[in-house]
Amino acid sequence: MAKRATIKDVAEAAGVGVATVSRVLSGGSASPQTRERVLAVAAQLDYRPSALGRNLRQRRTGGMGLLVPDLTDTFHAQLAEGVLACARSAGEPVVIGSTGGDPEQESELIGMLLEQSVDRLIAVPSGDEESWAPAIRAGMTVVFADRLPAAPPVEEDPAVSALNDLLLLDGAAPPPARAKPLDVPSVVADDRGGIRTAVRYLRGLGHRRIAFIGGPGHDRRAAAFREAVGEPLDEELIVFGTGSRDSAYAAASGLFQSRPDLTAVVAGGNVLGEAAVLAARELDLRVPRDVSLIMYDDVPWAELCSPPLTVVAQPGRDMGYRAAELVLRSGGRRQRSVVLPTELIVRGSCGPRR
């Protein structure tokens, strides 16, 4: 018996994303060329949406989706617990997906949710604003949690670039080349306040050469760090990993070896904090005697370290619960974004500069 074609098969054959196929087949917006190509491939492969899919399109599913980069990450697990608790109290099913921090995998999962008529979604985004626009246009109610999608890179017209150069020569600032941000509510922690408090605490201990290790989605935390440190800013003390544990370790180890003069580090997340602890141990750096360490995120193992880690705690479970409340209450009304407070929990990983 021949294998039945899936929406992913159609997408691959047509050279488009799953979300685009779903949009075309449901009568959504698409260019004439794309629509024609998708319909031709669907006919050629004899693609037929399942009976379940047809039934779901006739009514709203009543469920919601949740997309996170990594379910094994302690913070994301806490956030998911909050979403599930709120959904459970409302009698709503939740479809959970792990994107692996990959924008393409994220888009594929969004397309699958659209095909299943899951019209409400909570996401810790991995893709940029441009990759999320199709889901918003398709009518999906989205709430971002923990972070916001990055603005897409802007390809400037050469003529505009030349004009901007002239404006700079005349001492005038050119207008920012940036598309209008997505109008999507979010539930995030007060990154600016949390990072500022961490830097202020380290400054109070006498530290001046403070480094920051960031990862995907940590743009706001890095910006807050730059603001808190002020001028003169040493950009070599700000490094990023790609999201994996190996990359985080490489970033931390490289930082410690290239800048032996640094005296303190702020890690932008728990994976990065773990990497900084491991790298310091491998390089025989004593915490806090040789280097002080503050980690953004309070996770159970932070208290079990030797010494226990000073952290900026953000309310992961509450963040998930509030995001689920927003998406459940949408009802066509514009919801306000929520900023939750952070707390500096002082333990034993920071000491005075020696």
Secondary structure, DSSP 8 states (H G I E B T S, - for coil): ------HHHHHHHHTS-HHHHHHHHTT----HHHHHHHHHHHHHTT----HHHHHHHTS--S-EEEEES-TTSHHHHHHHHHHHHHHHHTT--EEEEE-TT-HHHHHHHHHHHHHTT--EEEE---S-HHHHHHHHHTT-EEEEESS----------HHHHHHHHHHHHTT--------------EEEE-HHHHHHHHHHHHHHTT--SEEEEE-TT-HHHHHHHHHHH-SS--GGGEEE--SSHHHHHHHHHHHHHH-TT--EEEESSHHHHHHHHHHHHHTT--TTTT-EEEEES--GGGGGSSS--EEEE--HHHHHHHHHHHHHH-TTS----EEE--EEE--SS-----
